[in-house]
């Protein structure tokens, strides 16, 4: 059965290697890849969410978050929302979380966001290294954010790394229509795919949990 919706993670997995996407999301052959880094990221995201929601005091933040606790404190003072689910259908209509169904095209879980005057600030917490694709992810979230908040004129989006804030990228409402076409094109290539071939490479296969060398289902690696 073809998927009916995607997320940034699913989409980029498909673009990197359709076979890996199929193993991860479609065939039920998923192999648990919860590495120490993944578990650490999940733990830190949860702590950040609980702090912003007032469920975790500053003194109880994990030590890894201490370098950015001033950022988190400011976000909390500004009334930032944490881990909010944003959904859009194939016509780019915004959907509420309980409305997720077969018409949903993209699902995003936004780590931190807040609005000041006519500007939406989107912050994505990253517990690992900085990568160029982080900007790509924030662009998608910015497009949906402009739909989520029709009163704002622009979005300022950035990643927050454990060593500090990343580059701020600004997207204005005039860019929305072009970006909607761009992201829907990418999403529909994935959602309409009829086959999921492997795209092997020495680097990717080396770390892939589905590789033959790791007793995975893929014939490569």
C-alpha positions in Angstrom: 0.0 0.0 0.0 1.3 3.4 -0.9 1.7 6.0 1.9 -0.7 8.9 1.9 1.4 11.4 3.8 5.1 12.2 4.4 7.3 14.1 6.8 10.7 15.7 6.3 12.5 12.7 7.7 10.5 10.2 5.5 10.9 12.4 2.4 14.7 12.8 2.7 15.1 9.1 3.5 13.3 8.4 0.2 15.4 10.9 -1.7 18.6 9.5 -0.3 17.7 5.8 -0.9 14.2 4.6 -1.9 15.0 1.1 -0.6 16.0 2.4 2.8 12.7 4.4 2.9 10.7 1.3 2.0 12.4 -0.8 4.7 11.9 2.0 7.3 8.4 3.0 6.5 6.5 0.5 4.3 7.4 -3.1 4.4 7.5 -3.9 8.1 11.1 -5.0 7.9 12.2 -2.2 10.1 15.3 -2.9 12.1 15.6 -1.0 15.4 18.2 1.6 14.8 17.9 3.4 18.2 21.6 4.3 18.6 23.0 6.0 21.7 22.9 9.3 19.7 19.2 8.8 18.8 18.3 8.0 22.4 20.2 11.0 23.6 18.4 13.2 21.1 15.0 11.9 22.2 15.9 12.5 25.9 17.1 16.1 25.3 14.0 16.9 23.1 11.7 15.7 25.9 13.6 17.7 28.5 13.4 20.8 26.4 9.6 20.2 25.9 9.0 19.7 29.6 11.0 22.8 30.5 9.1 25.0 28.1 5.8 23.6 29.3 6.7 24.3 32.9 7.0 20.6 33.9 10.7 20.6 34.5 12.6 23.2 36.5 15.8 24.8 35.1 17.8 23.1 37.9 16.8 19.7 36.5 17.7 20.2 32.9 20.2 17.6 31.6 23.7 18.8 31.8 24.0 18.7 28.0 21.5 21.5 27.7 23.3 23.8 30.1 25.2 25.7 27.3 21.8 26.7 25.8 19.8 27.1 28.9 19.8 30.9 28.5 18.2 30.4 25.1 15.6 28.1 26.5 14.8 30.5 29.4 14.2 33.3 26.9 11.9 31.1 24.8 10.0 30.2 27.9 9.5 33.8 28.9 8.3 34.6 25.3 5.6 31.9 25.7 7.1 29.6 23.1 5.2 26.4 22.2 7.0 23.1 22.1 6.5 20.0 19.9 3.4 21.3 18.1 2.1 19.1 15.3 1.5 20.9 12.0 -0.4 19.2 9.2 -1.3 20.2 5.6 -3.3 18.4 3.0 -2.5 18.2 -0.8 -4.1 21.5 -1.4 -2.1 23.1 1.4 -5.0 23.4 3.7 -3.9 23.4 7.3 -5.3 20.5 9.4 -5.6 20.2 13.1 -3.8 17.2 14.8 -7.0 15.3 15.2 -7.9 15.8 11.6 -5.0 13.7 10.3 -6.3 11.3 7.7 -5.7 10.0 4.2 -5.9 13.5 2.8 -2.9 14.7 4.9 0.2 15.3 2.7 2.9 16.5 5.2 3.2 16.2 8.9 5.7 18.3 10.8 6.5 18.3 14.5 8.0 21.7 15.4 10.3 21.8 18.3 9.9 25.4 19.4 8.0 28.4 17.9 6.6 31.7 19.0 5.2 34.9 17.5 6.3 38.5 18.2 4.2 41.1 16.4 4.1 40.0 12.7 7.1 37.6 12.9 7.0 33.9 13.5 10.2 32.4 15.0 10.8 28.7 14.4 13.6 26.9 16.2 14.6 23.3 15.7 16.7 21.7 18.4 19.6 19.7 17.1 21.6 17.5 19.5 24.2 16.5 16.9 26.4 18.2 14.3 25.4 21.0 12.0 24.4 19.8 8.5 23.3 21.7 5.4 20.0 19.8 5.2 18.9 21.5 8.5 18.2 24.7 6.5 16.1 22.6 4.1 14.0 21.3 6.9 13.5 24.7 8.4 12.3 26.0 5.0 9.5 23.4 4.9 8.5 24.3 8.5 8.5 28.0 7.6 6.1 27.4 4.7 3.7 25.6 6.9 4.2 28.1 9.6 3.0 30.9 7.3 -0.2 29.0 6.8 -0.5 28.2 10.5 -0.2 31.9 11.4 -1.9 34.0 8.6 -1.3 37.2 10.5 2.5 37.0 10.3 4.4 38.6 7.4 7.6 36.5 7.7 9.3 33.6 9.4 12.7 33.6 11.0 13.9 30.0 11.2 17.0 28.7 12.8 18.5 25.5 14.4 19.6 25.5 18.0 22.7 23.4 18.5 24.1 22.4 21.9 26.9 24.8 21.2 24.6 27.7 20.4 22.2 29.1 17.8 22.7 28.5 14.1 22.1 30.8 11.1 18.8 32.6 10.9 17.0 32.2 7.6 14.1 34.5 6.7 11.1 33.6 4.6 8.4 36.0 3.6 4.8 35.5 2.6 5.5 36.5 -1.0 7.6 33.3 -1.3 4.8 30.9 -0.2 3.3 30.0 -3.5 6.6 29.1 -5.1 7.7 27.1 -2.1 4.4 25.3 -2.0 5.0 24.1 -5.6 8.6 23.1 -4.8 7.6 21.0 -1.7 4.5 19.4 -3.1 6.6 18.3 -6.1 9.1 16.6 -3.8 6.4 15.1 -1.7 4.4 13.7 -4.6 7.5 12.1 -6.1 7.7 10.0 -3.0 4.0 9.4 -2.4 3.4 8.4 -6.1 6.5 6.1 -6.4 5.8 2.6 -7.7 9.2 1.1 -6.9 11.9 1.6 -4.3 15.3 0.7 -5.7 18.5 0.9 -3.7 21.0 3.7 -4.4 24.1 2.2 -3.0 27.2 4.2 -2.1 30.2 3.3 0.0 29.6 5.9 2.6 25.8 5.5 2.9 25.9 1.7 2.9 28.6 1.6 5.5 26.3 3.2 8.1 22.9 1.8 6.9 21.2 -0.6 9.3 19.7 -2.5 6.4 23.1 -3.3 4.8 23.9 -6.9 4.0 27.0 -6.6 6.1 24.8 -5.9 9.1 22.6 -8.9 8.3 20.0 -6.5 7.0 17.5 -7.2 4.1 19.3 -5.2 1.5 21.6 -6.9 -1.0 24.1 -4.0 -0.9 26.6 -3.0 1.7 
